[in-house]
Amino acid sequence: MKDHKPVHAPIPGLGLRSLKTAFAVALTAVLYLFLPGRNPTFACIGAMFGLGADKENSRLSGGNRFFGTIIGGVLGMLLYAAEHFIAPQGSYLLRLPLAFIGTILLIMACVLCRWPGGVQPGGVVLCIILFNTPPNHMSYAFARMLDTGIGVAVALLVNDLFSRTRLERWMRCIRAGRETQDTECRK
């Protein structure tokens, strides 16, 4: 990485990754204009979590978010169904041991699948489904999984299209005033 010469933004703390993250979140929200009745919140969160410093880091961060959401969502649906099988009206006291069991199962599943970074996002989804789910929990859980997948996919796309090397090359070319004359700047 000797050749790495970062292009720093004039605003401290606001660099290329920050701009790409904001772009991925905004692009995700724009996509939801074409999905009437859908809320972009979890997709935007997926985009934010999914955008890493580079493509590899994005795959890891986005994969953690997506994989954890899937495992947490499936476990949450199963435990929610178990709760309502035992207590059809629901029972907060029953949710307490279910949350404990679900967390243990989530950790085991993530470790067994060699994806320990999925524990935290999976735990979020698990707890949302157990403690804060609307009556139609199955469609809610599936919607969260889909939304997260969309957000992560947008983040991966943005990070692929606007790689750090490509953006830094463009910034150097713009600063040097060679936007169109230099073939290196048109890549």
PyMOL commands that place a pseudoatom at each C-alpha (Angstrom):
pseudoatom trace, name=CA, resn=MET, resi=1, chain=A, elem=C, hetatm=0, pos=[0.000, 0.000, 0.000]
pseudoatom trace, name=CA, resn=LYS, resi=2, chain=A, elem=C, hetatm=0, pos=[2.951, 2.363, -0.508]
pseudoatom trace, name=CA, resn=ASP, resi=3, chain=A, elem=C, hetatm=0, pos=[1.208, 3.935, -3.505]
pseudoatom trace, name=CA, resn=HIS, resi=4, chain=A, elem=C, hetatm=0, pos=[-1.933, 4.774, -1.542]
pseudoatom trace, name=CA, resn=LYS, resi=5, chain=A, elem=C, hetatm=0, pos=[-2.309, 8.552, -1.510]
pseudoatom trace, name=CA, resn=PRO, resi=6, chain=A, elem=C, hetatm=0, pos=[-5.698, 9.285, 0.014]
pseudoatom trace, name=CA, resn=VAL, resi=7, chain=A, elem=C, hetatm=0, pos=[-7.676, 12.220, -1.248]
pseudoatom trace, name=CA, resn=HIS, resi=8, chain=A, elem=C, hetatm=0, pos=[-8.916, 14.040, 1.818]
pseudoatom trace, name=CA, resn=ALA, resi=9, chain=A, elem=C, hetatm=0, pos=[-12.083, 16.040, 1.775]
pseudoatom trace, name=CA, resn=PRO, resi=10, chain=A, elem=C, hetatm=0, pos=[-11.967, 19.632, 2.983]
pseudoatom trace, name=CA, resn=ILE, resi=11, chain=A, elem=C, hetatm=0, pos=[-14.401, 18.721, 5.784]
pseudoatom trace, name=CA, resn=PRO, resi=12, chain=A, elem=C, hetatm=0, pos=[-12.658, 16.690, 8.526]
pseudoatom trace, name=CA, resn=GLY, resi=13, chain=A, elem=C, hetatm=0, pos=[-14.024, 13.170, 8.834]
pseudoatom trace, name=CA, resn=LEU, resi=14, chain=A, elem=C, hetatm=0, pos=[-15.929, 13.385, 5.552]
pseudoatom trace, name=CA, resn=GLY, resi=15, chain=A, elem=C, hetatm=0, pos=[-14.071, 11.312, 3.009]
pseudoatom trace, name=CA, resn=LEU, resi=16, chain=A, elem=C, hetatm=0, pos=[-14.893, 9.162, 0.009]
pseudoatom trace, name=CA, resn=ARG, resi=17, chain=A, elem=C, hetatm=0, pos=[-16.329, 6.326, 2.093]
pseudoatom trace, name=CA, resn=SER, resi=18, chain=A, elem=C, hetatm=0, pos=[-18.677, 8.767, 3.825]
pseudoatom trace, name=CA, resn=LEU, resi=19, chain=A, elem=C, hetatm=0, pos=[-19.864, 10.089, 0.481]
pseudoatom trace, name=CA, resn=LYS, resi=20, chain=A, elem=C, hetatm=0, pos=[-20.319, 6.567, -0.911]
pseudoatom trace, name=CA, resn=THR, resi=21, chain=A, elem=C, hetatm=0, pos=[-22.286, 5.549, 2.198]
pseudoatom trace, name=CA, resn=ALA, resi=22, chain=A, elem=C, hetatm=0, pos=[-24.574, 8.566, 1.872]
pseudoatom trace, name=CA, resn=PHE, resi=23, chain=A, elem=C, hetatm=0, pos=[-25.014, 7.834, -1.845]
pseudoatom trace, name=CA, resn=ALA, resi=24, chain=A, elem=C, hetatm=0, pos=[-25.852, 4.153, -1.169]
pseudoatom trace, name=CA, resn=VAL, resi=25, chain=A, elem=C, hetatm=0, pos=[-28.445, 5.137, 1.460]
pseudoatom trace, name=CA, resn=ALA, resi=26, chain=A, elem=C, hetatm=0, pos=[-30.018, 7.765, -0.821]
pseudoatom trace, name=CA, resn=LEU, resi=27, chain=A, elem=C, hetatm=0, pos=[-30.036, 5.402, -3.811]
pseudoatom trace, name=CA, resn=THR, resi=28, chain=A, elem=C, hetatm=0, pos=[-31.703, 2.709, -1.695]
pseudoatom trace, name=CA, resn=ALA, resi=29, chain=A, elem=C, hetatm=0, pos=[-34.379, 5.176, -0.583]
pseudoatom trace, name=CA, resn=VAL, resi=30, chain=A, elem=C, hetatm=0, pos=[-34.949, 6.184, -4.226]
pseudoatom trace, name=CA, resn=LEU, resi=31, chain=A, elem=C, hetatm=0, pos=[-35.476, 2.515, -5.163]
pseudoatom trace, name=CA, resn=TYR, resi=32, chain=A, elem=C, hetatm=0, pos=[-38.285, 2.364, -2.617]
pseudoatom trace, name=CA, resn=LEU, resi=33, chain=A, elem=C, hetatm=0, pos=[-40.170, 5.044, -4.550]
pseudoatom trace, name=CA, resn=PHE, resi=34, chain=A, elem=C, hetatm=0, pos=[-40.877, 2.198, -6.995]
pseudoatom trace, name=CA, resn=LEU, resi=35, chain=A, elem=C, hetatm=0, pos=[-42.030, -0.172, -4.242]
pseudoatom trace, name=CA, resn=PRO, resi=36, chain=A, elem=C, hetatm=0, pos=[-45.266, 1.447, -3.074]
pseudoatom trace, name=CA, resn=GLY, resi=37, chain=A, elem=C, hetatm=0, pos=[-46.337, 0.704, 0.467]
pseudoatom trace, name=CA, resn=ARG, resi=38, chain=A, elem=C, hetatm=0, pos=[-42.830, -0.418, 1.463]
pseudoatom trace, name=CA, resn=ASN, resi=39, chain=A, elem=C, hetatm=0, pos=[-40.727, 1.339, 4.076]
pseudoatom trace, name=CA, resn=PRO, resi=40, chain=A, elem=C, hetatm=0, pos=[-37.040, 1.804, 3.155]
pseudoatom trace, name=CA, resn=THR, resi=41, chain=A, elem=C, hetatm=0, pos=[-35.775, 1.998, 6.760]
pseudoatom trace, name=CA, resn=PHE, resi=42, chain=A, elem=C, hetatm=0, pos=[-34.249, -1.472, 7.038]
pseudoatom trace, name=CA, resn=ALA, resi=43, chain=A, elem=C, hetatm=0, pos=[-32.954, -1.385, 3.467]
pseudoatom trace, name=CA, resn=CYS, resi=44, chain=A, elem=C, hetatm=0, pos=[-31.192, 1.923, 4.190]
pseudoatom trace, name=CA, resn=ILE, resi=45, chain=A, elem=C, hetatm=0, pos=[-29.729, 0.426, 7.372]
pseudoatom trace, name=CA, resn=GLY, resi=46, chain=A, elem=C, hetatm=0, pos=[-28.545, -2.540, 5.284]
pseudoatom trace, name=CA, resn=ALA, resi=47, chain=A, elem=C, hetatm=0, pos=[-26.903, -0.140, 2.828]
pseudoatom trace, name=CA, resn=MET, resi=48, chain=A, elem=C, hetatm=0, pos=[-25.207, 1.741, 5.649]
pseudoatom trace, name=CA, resn=PHE, resi=49, chain=A, elem=C, hetatm=0, pos=[-23.897, -1.436, 7.293]
pseudoatom trace, name=CA, resn=GLY, resi=50, chain=A, elem=C, hetatm=0, pos=[-22.983, -2.921, 3.937]
pseudoatom trace, name=CA, resn=LEU, resi=51, chain=A, elem=C, hetatm=0, pos=[-20.666, -0.207, 2.738]
pseudoatom trace, name=CA, resn=GLY, resi=52, chain=A, elem=C, hetatm=0, pos=[-17.133, -0.939, 3.855]
pseudoatom trace, name=CA, resn=ALA, resi=53, chain=A, elem=C, hetatm=0, pos=[-13.813, 0.686, 3.085]
pseudoatom trace, name=CA, resn=ASP, resi=54, chain=A, elem=C, hetatm=0, pos=[-13.371, -1.468, -0.026]
pseudoatom trace, name=CA, resn=LYS, resi=55, chain=A, elem=C, hetatm=0, pos=[-15.133, -4.257, -1.934]
pseudoatom trace, name=CA, resn=GLU, resi=56, chain=A, elem=C, hetatm=0, pos=[-13.825, -6.997, 0.333]
pseudoatom trace, name=CA, resn=ASN, resi=57, chain=A, elem=C, hetatm=0, pos=[-14.749, -5.115, 3.490]
pseudoatom trace, name=CA, resn=SER, resi=58, chain=A, elem=C, hetatm=0, pos=[-18.199, -4.410, 2.011]
pseudoatom trace, name=CA, resn=ARG, resi=59, chain=A, elem=C, hetatm=0, pos=[-18.732, -8.091, 1.319]
pseudoatom trace, name=CA, resn=LEU, resi=60, chain=A, elem=C, hetatm=0, pos=[-17.807, -8.906, 4.899]
pseudoatom trace, name=CA, resn=SER, resi=61, chain=A, elem=C, hetatm=0, pos=[-19.898, -6.125, 6.481]
pseudoatom trace, name=CA, resn=GLY, resi=62, chain=A, elem=C, hetatm=0, pos=[-22.834, -6.654, 4.151]
pseudoatom trace, name=CA, resn=GLY, resi=63, chain=A, elem=C, hetatm=0, pos=[-22.577, -10.408, 4.518]
pseudoatom trace, name=CA, resn=ASN, resi=64, chain=A, elem=C, hetatm=0, pos=[-22.620, -10.091, 8.308]
pseudoatom trace, name=CA, resn=ARG, resi=65, chain=A, elem=C, hetatm=0, pos=[-25.733, -7.944, 8.133]
pseudoatom trace, name=CA, resn=PHE, resi=66, chain=A, elem=C, hetatm=0, pos=[-27.541, -10.123, 5.586]
pseudoatom trace, name=CA, resn=PHE, resi=67, chain=A, elem=C, hetatm=0, pos=[-26.580, -13.506, 7.037]
pseudoatom trace, name=CA, resn=GLY, resi=68, chain=A, elem=C, hetatm=0, pos=[-27.364, -12.381, 10.580]
pseudoatom trace, name=CA, resn=THR, resi=69, chain=A, elem=C, hetatm=0, pos=[-30.720, -10.998, 9.474]
pseudoatom trace, name=CA, resn=ILE, resi=70, chain=A, elem=C, hetatm=0, pos=[-31.642, -14.279, 7.791]
pseudoatom trace, name=CA, resn=ILE, resi=71, chain=A, elem=C, hetatm=0, pos=[-30.656, -16.425, 10.796]
pseudoatom trace, name=CA, resn=GLY, resi=72, chain=A, elem=C, hetatm=0, pos=[-32.217, -14.013, 13.306]
pseudoatom trace, name=CA, resn=GLY, resi=73, chain=A, elem=C, hetatm=0, pos=[-35.361, -13.730, 11.187]
pseudoatom trace, name=CA, resn=VAL, resi=74, chain=A, elem=C, hetatm=0, pos=[-35.830, -17.478, 10.829]
pseudoatom trace, name=CA, resn=LEU, resi=75, chain=A, elem=C, hetatm=0, pos=[-35.160, -18.103, 14.522]
pseudoatom trace, name=CA, resn=GLY, resi=76, chain=A, elem=C, hetatm=0, pos=[-37.449, -15.220, 15.479]
pseudoatom trace, name=CA, resn=MET, resi=77, chain=A, elem=C, hetatm=0, pos=[-40.286, -16.613, 13.347]
pseudoatom trace, name=CA, resn=LEU, resi=78, chain=A, elem=C, hetatm=0, pos=[-39.871, -20.108, 14.804]
pseudoatom trace, name=CA, resn=LEU, resi=79, chain=A, elem=C, hetatm=0, pos=[-39.762, -18.859, 18.385]
pseudoatom trace, name=CA, resn=TYR, resi=80, chain=A, elem=C, hetatm=0, pos=[-42.678, -16.487, 17.830]
pseudoatom trace, name=CA, resn=ALA, resi=81, chain=A, elem=C, hetatm=0, pos=[-44.683, -19.410, 16.409]
pseudoatom trace, name=CA, resn=ALA, resi=82, chain=A, elem=C, hetatm=0, pos=[-43.681, -21.576, 19.389]
pseudoatom trace, name=CA, resn=GLU, resi=83, chain=A, elem=C, hetatm=0, pos=[-44.784, -18.866, 21.818]
pseudoatom trace, name=CA, resn=HIS, resi=84, chain=A, elem=C, hetatm=0, pos=[-48.181, -18.552, 20.166]
pseudoatom trace, name=CA, resn=PHE, resi=85, chain=A, elem=C, hetatm=0, pos=[-48.575, -22.318, 19.958]
pseudoatom trace, name=CA, resn=ILE, resi=86, chain=A, elem=C, hetatm=0, pos=[-48.053, -22.551, 23.735]
pseudoatom trace, name=CA, resn=ALA, resi=87, chain=A, elem=C, hetatm=0, pos=[-49.862, -19.296, 24.591]
pseudoatom trace, name=CA, resn=PRO, resi=88, chain=A, elem=C, hetatm=0, pos=[-52.142, -18.269, 21.660]
pseudoatom trace, name=CA, resn=GLN, resi=89, chain=A, elem=C, hetatm=0, pos=[-52.560, -14.706, 22.980]
pseudoatom trace, name=CA, resn=GLY, resi=90, chain=A, elem=C, hetatm=0, pos=[-48.821, -14.368, 23.533]
pseudoatom trace, name=CA, resn=SER, resi=91, chain=A, elem=C, hetatm=0, pos=[-46.937, -14.250, 26.812]
pseudoatom trace, name=CA, resn=TYR, resi=92, chain=A, elem=C, hetatm=0, pos=[-44.211, -11.817, 27.751]
pseudoatom trace, name=CA, resn=LEU, resi=93, chain=A, elem=C, hetatm=0, pos=[-42.941, -14.183, 30.454]
pseudoatom trace, name=CA, resn=LEU, resi=94, chain=A, elem=C, hetatm=0, pos=[-42.616, -16.964, 27.871]
pseudoatom trace, name=CA, resn=ARG, resi=95, chain=A, elem=C, hetatm=0, pos=[-40.645, -14.640, 25.586]
pseudoatom trace, name=CA, resn=LEU, resi=96, chain=A, elem=C, hetatm=0, pos=[-37.919, -14.280, 28.230]
pseudoatom trace, name=CA, resn=PRO, resi=97, chain=A, elem=C, hetatm=0, pos=[-36.643, -17.882, 28.031]
pseudoatom trace, name=CA, resn=LEU, resi=98, chain=A, elem=C, hetatm=0, pos=[-37.320, -17.860, 24.271]
pseudoatom trace, name=CA, resn=ALA, resi=99, chain=A, elem=C, hetatm=0, pos=[-35.059, -14.821, 23.885]
pseudoatom trace, name=CA, resn=PHE, resi=100, chain=A, elem=C, hetatm=0, pos=[-32.351, -16.630, 25.852]
pseudoatom trace, name=CA, resn=ILE, resi=101, chain=A, elem=C, hetatm=0, pos=[-32.714, -19.826, 23.811]
pseudoatom trace, name=CA, resn=GLY, resi=102, chain=A, elem=C, hetatm=0, pos=[-32.916, -17.855, 20.560]
pseudoatom trace, name=CA, resn=THR, resi=103, chain=A, elem=C, hetatm=0, pos=[-29.731, -15.944, 21.348]
pseudoatom trace, name=CA, resn=ILE, resi=104, chain=A, elem=C, hetatm=0, pos=[-27.860, -19.170, 22.122]
pseudoatom trace, name=CA, resn=LEU, resi=105, chain=A, elem=C, hetatm=0, pos=[-29.149, -20.774, 18.885]
pseudoatom trace, name=CA, resn=LEU, resi=106, chain=A, elem=C, hetatm=0, pos=[-28.232, -17.640, 16.901]
pseudoatom trace, name=CA, resn=ILE, resi=107, chain=A, elem=C, hetatm=0, pos=[-24.678, -17.632, 18.236]
pseudoatom trace, name=CA, resn=MET, resi=108, chain=A, elem=C, hetatm=0, pos=[-24.307, -21.369, 17.586]
pseudoatom trace, name=CA, resn=ALA, resi=109, chain=A, elem=C, hetatm=0, pos=[-25.647, -21.045, 14.023]
pseudoatom trace, name=CA, resn=CYS, resi=110, chain=A, elem=C, hetatm=0, pos=[-23.371, -18.114, 13.185]
pseudoatom trace, name=CA, resn=VAL, resi=111, chain=A, elem=C, hetatm=0, pos=[-20.306, -19.825, 14.652]
pseudoatom trace, name=CA, resn=LEU, resi=112, chain=A, elem=C, hetatm=0, pos=[-21.106, -23.157, 12.953]
pseudoatom trace, name=CA, resn=CYS, resi=113, chain=A, elem=C, hetatm=0, pos=[-21.525, -21.369, 9.620]
pseudoatom trace, name=CA, resn=ARG, resi=114, chain=A, elem=C, hetatm=0, pos=[-18.251, -19.507, 10.253]
pseudoatom trace, name=CA, resn=TRP, resi=115, chain=A, elem=C, hetatm=0, pos=[-20.009, -16.158, 10.188]
pseudoatom trace, name=CA, resn=PRO, resi=116, chain=A, elem=C, hetatm=0, pos=[-19.658, -14.819, 13.752]
pseudoatom trace, name=CA, resn=GLY, resi=117, chain=A, elem=C, hetatm=0, pos=[-20.142, -11.245, 12.549]
pseudoatom trace, name=CA, resn=GLY, resi=118, chain=A, elem=C, hetatm=0, pos=[-23.791, -12.130, 11.931]
pseudoatom trace, name=CA, resn=VAL, resi=119, chain=A, elem=C, hetatm=0, pos=[-24.552, -12.435, 15.661]
pseudoatom trace, name=CA, resn=GLN, resi=120, chain=A, elem=C, hetatm=0, pos=[-25.222, -8.732, 16.350]
pseudoatom trace, name=CA, resn=PRO, resi=121, chain=A, elem=C, hetatm=0, pos=[-27.460, -7.962, 13.351]
pseudoatom trace, name=CA, resn=GLY, resi=122, chain=A, elem=C, hetatm=0, pos=[-29.175, -11.336, 13.805]
pseudoatom trace, name=CA, resn=GLY, resi=123, chain=A, elem=C, hetatm=0, pos=[-29.809, -10.541, 17.452]
pseudoatom trace, name=CA, resn=VAL, resi=124, chain=A, elem=C, hetatm=0, pos=[-31.416, -7.243, 16.497]
pseudoatom trace, name=CA, resn=VAL, resi=125, chain=A, elem=C, hetatm=0, pos=[-33.869, -8.979, 14.160]
pseudoatom trace, name=CA, resn=LEU, resi=126, chain=A, elem=C, hetatm=0, pos=[-34.514, -11.773, 16.669]
pseudoatom trace, name=CA, resn=CYS, resi=127, chain=A, elem=C, hetatm=0, pos=[-35.392, -9.278, 19.412]
pseudoatom trace, name=CA, resn=ILE, resi=128, chain=A, elem=C, hetatm=0, pos=[-37.519, -7.141, 17.107]
pseudoatom trace, name=CA, resn=ILE, resi=129, chain=A, elem=C, hetatm=0, pos=[-39.559, -10.189, 16.095]
pseudoatom trace, name=CA, resn=LEU, resi=130, chain=A, elem=C, hetatm=0, pos=[-39.912, -11.470, 19.667]
pseudoatom trace, name=CA, resn=PHE, resi=131, chain=A, elem=C, hetatm=0, pos=[-40.627, -8.172, 21.406]
pseudoatom trace, name=CA, resn=ASN, resi=132, chain=A, elem=C, hetatm=0, pos=[-41.855, -5.699, 18.817]
pseudoatom trace, name=CA, resn=THR, resi=133, chain=A, elem=C, hetatm=0, pos=[-43.556, -7.545, 15.994]
pseudoatom trace, name=CA, resn=PRO, resi=134, chain=A, elem=C, hetatm=0, pos=[-46.796, -6.578, 14.357]
pseudoatom trace, name=CA, resn=PRO, resi=135, chain=A, elem=C, hetatm=0, pos=[-49.514, -9.264, 14.297]
pseudoatom trace, name=CA, resn=ASN, resi=136, chain=A, elem=C, hetatm=0, pos=[-48.436, -10.655, 10.909]
pseudoatom trace, name=CA, resn=HIS, resi=137, chain=A, elem=C, hetatm=0, pos=[-44.954, -11.679, 12.040]
pseudoatom trace, name=CA, resn=MET, resi=138, chain=A, elem=C, hetatm=0, pos=[-44.145, -13.974, 9.106]
pseudoatom trace, name=CA, resn=SER, resi=139, chain=A, elem=C, hetatm=0, pos=[-44.523, -11.325, 6.405]
pseudoatom trace, name=CA, resn=TYR, resi=140, chain=A, elem=C, hetatm=0, pos=[-42.788, -8.810, 8.680]
pseudoatom trace, name=CA, resn=ALA, resi=141, chain=A, elem=C, hetatm=0, pos=[-39.756, -11.087, 9.097]
pseudoatom trace, name=CA, resn=PHE, resi=142, chain=A, elem=C, hetatm=0, pos=[-39.581, -11.854, 5.376]
pseudoatom trace, name=CA, resn=ALA, resi=143, chain=A, elem=C, hetatm=0, pos=[-39.873, -8.151, 4.557]
pseudoatom trace, name=CA, resn=ARG, resi=144, chain=A, elem=C, hetatm=0, pos=[-36.949, -7.358, 6.907]
pseudoatom trace, name=CA, resn=MET, resi=145, chain=A, elem=C, hetatm=0, pos=[-34.817, -10.041, 5.235]
pseudoatom trace, name=CA, resn=LEU, resi=146, chain=A, elem=C, hetatm=0, pos=[-35.691, -8.757, 1.752]
pseudoatom trace, name=CA, resn=ASP, resi=147, chain=A, elem=C, hetatm=0, pos=[-35.136, -5.113, 2.719]
pseudoatom trace, name=CA, resn=THR, resi=148, chain=A, elem=C, hetatm=0, pos=[-31.758, -5.877, 4.249]
pseudoatom trace, name=CA, resn=GLY, resi=149, chain=A, elem=C, hetatm=0, pos=[-30.762, -7.813, 1.140]
pseudoatom trace, name=CA, resn=ILE, resi=150, chain=A, elem=C, hetatm=0, pos=[-31.727, -4.898, -1.101]
pseudoatom trace, name=CA, resn=GLY, resi=151, chain=A, elem=C, hetatm=0, pos=[-29.752, -2.419, 0.999]
pseudoatom trace, name=CA, resn=VAL, resi=152, chain=A, elem=C, hetatm=0, pos=[-26.680, -4.631, 1.137]
pseudoatom trace, name=CA, resn=ALA, resi=153, chain=A, elem=C, hetatm=0, pos=[-26.877, -5.247, -2.628]
pseudoatom trace, name=CA, resn=VAL, resi=154, chain=A, elem=C, hetatm=0, pos=[-27.000, -1.494, -3.304]
pseudoatom trace, name=CA, resn=ALA, resi=155, chain=A, elem=C, hetatm=0, pos=[-24.015, -0.933, -0.997]
pseudoatom trace, name=CA, resn=LEU, resi=156, chain=A, elem=C, hetatm=0, pos=[-22.015, -3.628, -2.802]
pseudoatom trace, name=CA, resn=LEU, resi=157, chain=A, elem=C, hetatm=0, pos=[-22.949, -2.146, -6.177]
pseudoatom trace, name=CA, resn=VAL, resi=158, chain=A, elem=C, hetatm=0, pos=[-21.965, 1.385, -5.111]
pseudoatom trace, name=CA, resn=ASN, resi=159, chain=A, elem=C, hetatm=0, pos=[-18.669, 0.164, -3.679]
pseudoatom trace, name=CA, resn=ASP, resi=160, chain=A, elem=C, hetatm=0, pos=[-17.979, -1.808, -6.854]
pseudoatom trace, name=CA, resn=LEU, resi=161, chain=A, elem=C, hetatm=0, pos=[-18.817, 1.058, -9.224]
pseudoatom trace, name=CA, resn=PHE, resi=162, chain=A, elem=C, hetatm=0, pos=[-17.060, 3.698, -7.137]
pseudoatom trace, name=CA, resn=SER, resi=163, chain=A, elem=C, hetatm=0, pos=[-14.006, 1.873, -5.840]
pseudoatom trace, name=CA, resn=ARG, resi=164, chain=A, elem=C, hetatm=0, pos=[-11.535, 3.850, -3.767]
pseudoatom trace, name=CA, resn=THR, resi=165, chain=A, elem=C, hetatm=0, pos=[-8.862, 3.630, -6.480]
pseudoatom trace, name=CA, resn=ARG, resi=166, chain=A, elem=C, hetatm=0, pos=[-11.256, 4.813, -9.181]
pseudoatom trace, name=CA, resn=LEU, resi=167, chain=A, elem=C, hetatm=0, pos=[-12.544, 7.727, -7.073]
pseudoatom trace, name=CA, resn=GLU, resi=168, chain=A, elem=C, hetatm=0, pos=[-9.065, 8.792, -6.026]
pseudoatom trace, name=CA, resn=ARG, resi=169, chain=A, elem=C, hetatm=0, pos=[-7.893, 8.687, -9.671]
pseudoatom trace, name=CA, resn=TRP, resi=170, chain=A, elem=C, hetatm=0, pos=[-10.884, 10.824, -10.703]
pseudoatom trace, name=CA, resn=MET, resi=171, chain=A, elem=C, hetatm=0, pos=[-10.204, 13.301, -7.877]
pseudoatom trace, name=CA, resn=ARG, resi=172, chain=A, elem=C, hetatm=0, pos=[-6.516, 13.613, -8.845]
pseudoatom trace, name=CA, resn=CYS, resi=173, chain=A, elem=C, hetatm=0, pos=[-7.516, 14.172, -12.485]
pseudoatom trace, name=CA, resn=ILE, resi=174, chain=A, elem=C, hetatm=0, pos=[-10.107, 16.811, -11.554]
pseudoatom trace, name=CA, resn=ARG, resi=175, chain=A, elem=C, hetatm=0, pos=[-7.609, 18.610, -9.343]
pseudoatom trace, name=CA, resn=ALA, resi=176, chain=A, elem=C, hetatm=0, pos=[-5.006, 18.484, -12.122]
pseudoatom trace, name=CA, resn=GLY, resi=177, chain=A, elem=C, hetatm=0, pos=[-7.573, 19.791, -14.641]
pseudoatom trace, name=CA, resn=ARG, resi=178, chain=A, elem=C, hetatm=0, pos=[-7.214, 16.785, -16.964]
pseudoatom trace, name=CA, resn=GLU, resi=179, chain=A, elem=C, hetatm=0, pos=[-10.756, 15.406, -16.856]
pseudoatom trace, name=CA, resn=THR, resi=180, chain=A, elem=C, hetatm=0, pos=[-11.049, 14.740, -20.577]
pseudoatom trace, name=CA, resn=GLN, resi=181, chain=A, elem=C, hetatm=0, pos=[-7.581, 14.968, -22.084]
pseudoatom trace, name=CA, resn=ASP, resi=182, chain=A, elem=C, hetatm=0, pos=[-5.972, 12.048, -20.243]
pseudoatom trace, name=CA, resn=THR, resi=183, chain=A, elem=C, hetatm=0, pos=[-7.075, 8.458, -21.006]
pseudoatom trace, name=CA, resn=GLU, resi=184, chain=A, elem=C, hetatm=0, pos=[-6.144, 7.515, -17.430]
pseudoatom trace, name=CA, resn=CYS, resi=185, chain=A, elem=C, hetatm=0, pos=[-8.782, 9.988, -16.201]
pseudoatom trace, name=CA, resn=ARG, resi=186, chain=A, elem=C, hetatm=0, pos=[-11.556, 8.523, -18.326]
pseudoatom trace, name=CA, resn=LYS, resi=187, chain=A, elem=C, hetatm=0, pos=[-11.388, 5.055, -16.753]
for i in range(1, 187): cmd.bond("trace and resi %d" % i, "trace and resi %d" % (i + 1))
show_as sticks, trace
zoom trace
